Amino acid sequence: MSKQEQSICVLLPNKEQLNIAIGVKATGHELFSRVCDCLKIKDPHFFGLSVVKNNEHIFIDLEQKLSKYFPKEWKKEASKGTGKCGPPFLVCFRVQYYVENGRLISDKTARRHYYCQMKEQVLRSECSHKEEVYFLLAAYALQADLGSYKNNVHLGKYFEPQGYFPQWIIAKRGCEYILKHAPEIHSEQQGLTAREALLKFIRESCLLEDVPVHYYRLHKDKKEECASIVLGLTLKGMHIYQELNNMRQLLHDFPWSNIGRLTFLGKKFEIQPDGLPSARKLVYYTGCAFRSRHLLQLLSNSHRLYLNIQPVLKQIRGAEETQEKKLYRESYISDSLEMDLDPLDKRSHGSGSSQGSTCNYQLSRHSTSSHSSSGIEADSRHRISVEMAVDEPFSIEPAHKSMKSFSSVISHGSSDIKMGSKDRAGDDSQDGEVELAVDDPQEMFRLAELIEGVSVDSPGFNQQFCWKDIDSQPVNTYEFVV
């Protein structure tokens, strides 16, 4: 590693790590490209890079330099020129934009990493009223990981319950109960390919309301010390929760169609529900303008992505429904023939029907998969009219296209954001001064525990840094109209 490089440890959704040496002046996009090259991912559309603070993932603006997301030691340690290397700086490669149908993810490796993150999210899910869903998800995961159940292979404790069930289910039912009943459901998935099981897992896991969600804490007012409001960015909009006695109570469910305007004014965050007077708007506080900018960028990009994938999701659903009807009709015809034909004819016709069904199914799957890589354009009737330039449609390019094209269109960078300040150049200089307070290398190295489910905010985690106060900085307004 040269004097002008730093070591970064990239945590992956499958719990593996990448150690990458990169220049101290590198941008987020350079690191993102290096990670995708190492993983051989050609279509990383729904992924991003994040740093963690206070148990929240702050997604890196890929157009910005990495130095904006690390403490001053990022450059100092590299300039010392010593042969000694301290703990690496930590970054997470993870899902930035959730989608409910895995067929939208055309890259096989990317789909597998998406599945791994959803699997981890399920292990932390707490939807106690949907306990049966967790057993079905465990069966799909076992099918995807181990293949079809075999009596002579999958004996006794052939999987660890902790790897497939949330802790609260294990505590409630016990390992013995799980090891008795989960294999039965696993065996019911006989013949399901690993890809099909993975796709079913992704689809069913999105039915758990606390799985495909990004959570961010907000303050009810400026004086509130401990944030009691939680914003959940979901597949279809936003949830606003109030946290009382470590329990989250849903206050508002805002689909994107019900949000008229989102405004960030420095630390102030305003939500204007559609069709209501301005006096009915909700006002919260983010704690820092730097955090506000990144939250706004994530919200606006997520909204635009939601609008643009709807036509493709509609096509995929239509293809899936058509295939299900075709398989049902062929199965019905086959059953009717078996009742009327003699045993010899039953065998011959049954065989032919089965082959025809398999052939059609493969064709249908090929057709359906092709949708996932086709171009996507937003319906002009639902475009966002905004101060930020987020109304331009984007396309999900085929696998062989450049990764950079999607990165620029999905607005990982800040070029699509127009601020309400008097001078954009002045704000750029402010960005150089306003730092995201990330834990120092020693603290950040302990972030690896997060992969095992340990909260970064746990008592054992020494939080020496906090969000930098920027009251003295010029105030900027950011908003977009939905």
Protein Blocks (a to p, Z undefined) as FASTA:
>chain_A
ZZkbccdddddfkopacdddddfkbcfklmmmmmmmmnopablmlgccdddeehiacddd
fkbcfklmpcfklmmmmmnopabdcdddddddddfbdcfbfklpmblklmmmmmmmmmmm
mmmgccfklmmmmmmmmmmmmmmmnopadfklmgcjlbcfklmpcfklmmmnopmlmmmm
mmmmmmmmgoiafklmmmmmmmmmmmpmklmpcdddddfblklmbacbdcdddfklccdd
ddeehiacdfbdcdfklpfbdcdehjaccdddehiafklpccddehiaklmmmmmmmmmm
mmmmmmmmmmmmmmmmmmmmmmmmmmmmmmmmmmmmmmmpcfklmmmmmmmmmmmmmmmm
mmmmmmmmmmmmmccdddfklcccdfbdckbccddddfkbcfklmmmmnomammlpccfb
fblklmmmmmmmmccddddfklmmmmmmmmnopafkbmklccfbccddfklpccdddddd
ZZ
